[in-house]
Structures are given as C-alpha cells and as structure tokens.
Amino acid sequence: MDKDKLKLTSSEIGSLWSEYVNGTMTDIVNRYMLSIIEDKSIKTIFQDAIKTFEKQKKQIAAFMENEGFPVPIGFTESDLNKGAERLFSDIFCLNYLHIMTLHGLLGHTTGLGVSVREDLRFFYDSCDNDGKRMYHQTIDLLLEKGNFQRDPLFYPAKDPEFISSKDFTDGIFGKGRRLSATEIVNISFNLKKSIMAKTLSIAFSQVAQTKEVRKFFTDSENTSDKQIQAFAKIMRMDNLPVPRSWETEVTTSTESPFSEKLMLYHIGFLYQTAQAYHGAGLASAMRTDLVTTYEKVILKNLMVTKEWFNLMVQNKWLEQPPLAPNRKELAKEK
C-alpha cells in the first residue's frame, strides 16, 4: 500500500483545518507587528516567522485541495488595517511571538499524533523543527535583552524523599506544605498565558468599534486578571515570584490594526487553548487549594467561551470546520 495515497482521515483533515485558520490569524498579527517594530534583531525574527508560515500555508492548502476539501478562508489581508498606529511595544511583540510559538508547537505535536500518512507526518516534522527553531530564537533574544521571565529557582535537597503524610494534599488557609516543582511549572505556565490574554484584551478593548465586542474584551480582561490574582496569591504564599505583567507595553492608540472578527477570534483561541494547560495543571495538582483554583478557572473559561461562541455566530464570523456526513439526511427519499 502506498503510504502517500491513503485518504486523509477526519482527524488529519481536522488538524490541517485548525492549523490553517489559527496560522493565518497569527500571520496577520505578525505582519502588523513587523510593520511597527523598530528593533532590527526583533524584526529579523518576525520576517523569518512570516516566511516560514507562507511555506506551511501553501502545503496545508495543497493537502486539502488534493482531497477535494475546500481550503478555509481563515484570515486574510482584509483583516489587517495597514498603516494603523502603533499599539504594542517592540518587546511585547517579541514576547507575543514567543508565546504563540509555544501554542504552535503544541498544535504541530497534536497534528503529528493523529497523522498516519507519511507525507503528512513529514510535514508536521518540518513544522515542529521550524517551531523549535523559532522557540530558540525568541528565548535567546529575550535573554539577550534581559526580558525573559525565568521560573522560580529551587535549592536542591540532599536526598530523594517520599510522601509520608496525607497532609501533603492540604493547602487550605496556608496549613499545607509548600508547592512542588511539578505544580509550579504549570502555575507559572498558566500565569504567563493569562497575562498575555489580559494584555491583548486591554489592547483590543481600546480599538474595538462595536459596543458588544468592546464589552466582551473588557470582561475578558477582568476574567484574566482574577485568574492571575488567584494563581499569584498561591505563589506568594510560598514567597515565590510571579511573572511580570505587560499592560504598560500597550500604547494609548485607539486605531484598530485588525478586524473585529480577528480580534474576537484571537481571544477565543487563547481561552480554548488555555483549557488544555489548565487541565494539565489540574492533573498535576495535589494540594486542595490548587485543585479548587483550577476547577474554578476551568468553569469560568467555559462560560467565557460560550459567550464568545454566541458573539462569533451572531456576527457570522465563525467558520465551520468539516462535518461528519449526515446519514439521516442522505437516507431521506428524494
């Protein structure tokens, strides 16, 4: 059997569809940021990111067209307001690219995990390599500029230890043990994602023209802030530092660089991907207060996502992914 002539499965088509839509969204933001960035070293990385996705975009479109599936509309130049005033600082743009590269790596790994056809596996391999290259570039430059936020440092114990008491799970009212390294990695990761979501919500609320969309961004900002405060409180109880915020890296511009469709989709994308990270955090949590915090955050994110979905559908901005055949409709008499 020719491994490259196998028909694509629903999972393979679904991953390609998501890669295309999410990739075109990020690409439009990257193109805007490239137009406002002044730092030459940051500008070079964005040029590389745009060039890399252009290649990936053509490959995804070819995969779908060869299977007879329509290529998604995604996001295009019509979603970009060229010449708009600067909305973000250079260093925020670099941090944005770093965070979105992390999301991209997760998407490539998921795509590879559901792929059977050899050509598709090789495609995701190359995407993963591109993402890892971008990951290294963004970290190196953030470190060089003194803006990479490292996680809290630990001091090594002399010997390995075993859990000896059920009190290990008690974290209510500060009575329990200190946070473990496995818990901190997820808290820190989730804090950084929430900080990015809050900063973008602030920026988008400034430039949104529609009242209901602007209100959603304001609500999103408040939701992200409450989640940041909840996780930060747990970290500070153990005298651990929390990542810095990026609100001051947003200018006072009220001129939108993007369509409202793109901005709203972007915030929804962040909330949906955050659920995967929150789920991982919940799975690693062994302190009752941390488990409760994750449960509240996940529930709130579901409510926000529902509101987001209704707003996207109401405005006819949410593109429909390929659906399974409707056998009942097909079985009806002509």
N, C-alpha and C positions, 0 to 999 in steps of 0.2 A: 504493500500500500504506500503510495506517495504521500509523505507526511505534509507536504506543502499543498496538496489538493484536497485535504479534508475540509469539509464545510465548517465554517465557524459556528461554535455553539452560542447559545443565548448569553452565557457568561462572558464569552470572548467579545461578542458584539457589545454587550453592556459596558464592559471595561473600556473598550475603544471609544464608545459614545461619550462616556464620562470624561475620559482623557481629553477628548476634542473640545467639549464645552468648557470644562474647567481650565484647560490650557489656553483657549482663546481669550477667556476672561482675564487671566493673569497677564497674557501677552499685551493686551490693550493697556493695562495699568503700567506694565514695564515700558511700553513705548512712550507713555506720557512722562513717566519718571525720567527716562533718558533725555527727553526734551528740556527738562528743567535742571538736571544735575550739572553742577559746575566742576566738581572734583573729577579730574581726569582718570584716576585709578578706579573710582566707582563707575564712571561712565563706561570704561572698557569692559567691566564685568557685565553690565546691562546689555551692551552690544553683543556680547557672547551669548547671553541668555536668549535674546531675540532671534539671533541667527540659529541657535540650536533648536528652538521651538518651530521655526519656519520649516526646518527639515522634518521634524517629527509630525507636524501638521499634514504635510504632503503624504507621508507614509500612512498615517491613520486614514486619510481620505481615500487613498488607493485601496487599502484593506476593505473598507466599507463598500466602495463602488464595485469592486470585483465580486462582492457577494450580493449585489443588487440592492443594498440598503442605501437610502438617501443620506447624504452627509449632513450632519446637523448644521443649523445656522450658527449657533454659538454666539460669539461676539465679534463684531467687525469694526472697521474704521468709522462706521456711522455711530458707534457708541463712544467715540472719542471727540472731544471738543478741542481741536488743535489751537494752540496759542493761548490756552487758558492760563491764568495767573498761577504762580507757584503756590501749591497747597501743602507741600511737605518739604522738610529739610533734606539735605543730601544724606545725612547719617540715618534718618528714618527710612529713606529709600533702600539703603543697604540692608538694614535690619528686616525690612519687608521682604526683600529678595531672599534673605536667609531663611525666614520663617516659611515662605511659600515653597522654597526648595525642599524643606522638610516634608511639607504636605505632598509635594511631587514624588519624593522618594517612597512615601507610603503608598501612593497611587500606583507607581510602577511595580512595587513589590506585590500588591494585590493583583494587578493585571497579570504578572508573571505566574502567580499562584493559581490562576484559573485557566491559563493557556495550555493547550495541547499541541497545536500546530507548531512545527519547528520554526517557520519563518516569523511567527508571532512571538515565540519565546526569544528568538534572537533580537527582535525589535525591542522588547522590554528590557533585555540585557543591555542593549545600547543606550536606552533611555536611562536605565539605572546608572550606567557609567557616566553619562552626561550629568545626571543629578549629583552624583558623588563628586565629580569634578567641581561643579558649582558650589557644593557644600563646603569643600575645602577652600575654594577661592573666597567665599564670603566670610568664613571664620578667620582666615589668615588676614584679610583686610580689616576686619573688625578688631582683631587683636593688635594689628599694627597701629590702628587709630585709637587704641585704648577704649574701645566701646563694646567689646564682647563681654557679656554678663555671665561669668562663670558661676556654677552652683556652689553651695556652701562646702567648706573644707572640713574633713574629719581628721581626728588624730587616731592612729592605729592602736588597737588593744594588743596586749602581749600574746594572748592565746585565743583560739576559737572558743565560743561559748554556746550553750544550749539554753533554750527557753525552759525555765524551771517553775513558772507560776502562771496560773490562769489570769493573774493581774496584768499580764502582758497586753491583753486586749483593752484594758481600762484606760480611757483617756478623757473622761468627763471631769470637768472642773479642775483640770490640772493634776489630778491624783495619779494618773498613769505614768508609764515610762516615757522616755524620750522617743522622738521619731527615729525610725530606722532608715538606713541608707536607701533601701528599696522603696520606701514610702516617699522619701524626699525627692527622688528622681522624678516621680510622677507629679508631685505637688509643684515642683519648680517648672516642669514642662507645661503643666496646665496654667500656671500663673503667666508664663510668657505668652501663651496663646490668648488668654483673656485680656492681657494688656494690649496686644495687637488689635483684638476685636474692639476694645474700648476706644483706642486711638482712631481707628478707621470710622467708628460710629460717630465720634466727635466731628471728624473732618467731613463726613458725608452729611451730617445734620446741618452743617454750616452752608453747604452748597445746594442741598435739595430744594427743589422749587415747589413740589407738591406737598400740601399740608399733611396728609396722611402718611406719606413716605417719611417726611421730616420727623413726625411724631414717633414712627417706628424706630428711627435711628436714635432718637433721644431716649426712648425706652430701652433700646439695646445697650446704650451707654450706661444707663443706670443698672441694668442687669449684670453687665460685665463688671462694673465697679463693685457691686455687692459680692460677686463671686471672688474677685481679687481680695477684698477685705476679709472674707471668710477664710481663704487659704493663708493669707498673710498673717492673720491672727494666730493660726495654728503654728506657723513657722516662728513667730516672735515669742511664743510661749517657751520655746527652747532656745531663745536668743540667737536665732538663725536669720541671716539677711534675706530680703526678698528682692526680686529683680526690679530695676528702676522702671518708672513709667515713661511714656513717650508723648504725653499730651502737649508738652511745650515745643515739640518738633512739628506741630501743625500750625500753619500761618493763620492769619485772620482773613484770608481770601474768602469771598462768598460767590466766586465764579466757578461753576462746576466744570471739571475736566471730563466728566463721564456722564453717560446717560443714566437716568434713574433706574432703568432696568439693570444695568451693570452693577451699580452700587448696591441695590437691594439684593441682587443675586449673590454678590460677594459676601455680604454679611450672613446671608442664609447658609452659604457654603462653609463659612467659619464655624457656625453653630453646629452644622451637621457633622463636620469632621471632628469638632471638639468632643462630640459624644463618644467617639472611639477612644480618645485619650482619657476622658473621664471614666469610661468603662475599664480601661487598663488600670487606672488609679484605684478604682473601687476594688478590683480584683487583688491588688497588692496591699490594700489597707487592712491592718489588723488591730487598729485602735478604734473603739466605738465612736468617738467624736469625729474621726476622719471618715468612717463609713457613713455616718449620718450626713456629713457635709457633702459628700459625693452624691448621695441619694437625692438631696435637696437640689443640687446643681443640675443633675440629670433631668429631674422632673421639671424644673424651671425651663431648661433648654428645650424640652419637648413642647412646652406651652408657647415659647417664643417661635419655635419652628412652625407650629400650627398657624400662628398669626402671620408669619412670613409667607407661608404657602397660600393662605387665603388672599393676601395682598398681591402676590405674584399672579395668581389665577384671575383675580378681579381685573387686573390690568392687561391680561393676556400676554404676560412676559415669560411664562414658564414653558419651555419647550418640552414636548412629550418624548420620552425615550421609546425605543421599540417595544411593542407589547406582544404577549403570547397570543396565538390565534384564538379567536372567539368561536369555539366549536359549535355552540348553540346557534349562533347566527348563521354559520356555514351550513348547519343541518336544516335550516328552515326551507320550506318549499319555495321555489321561485315563483 
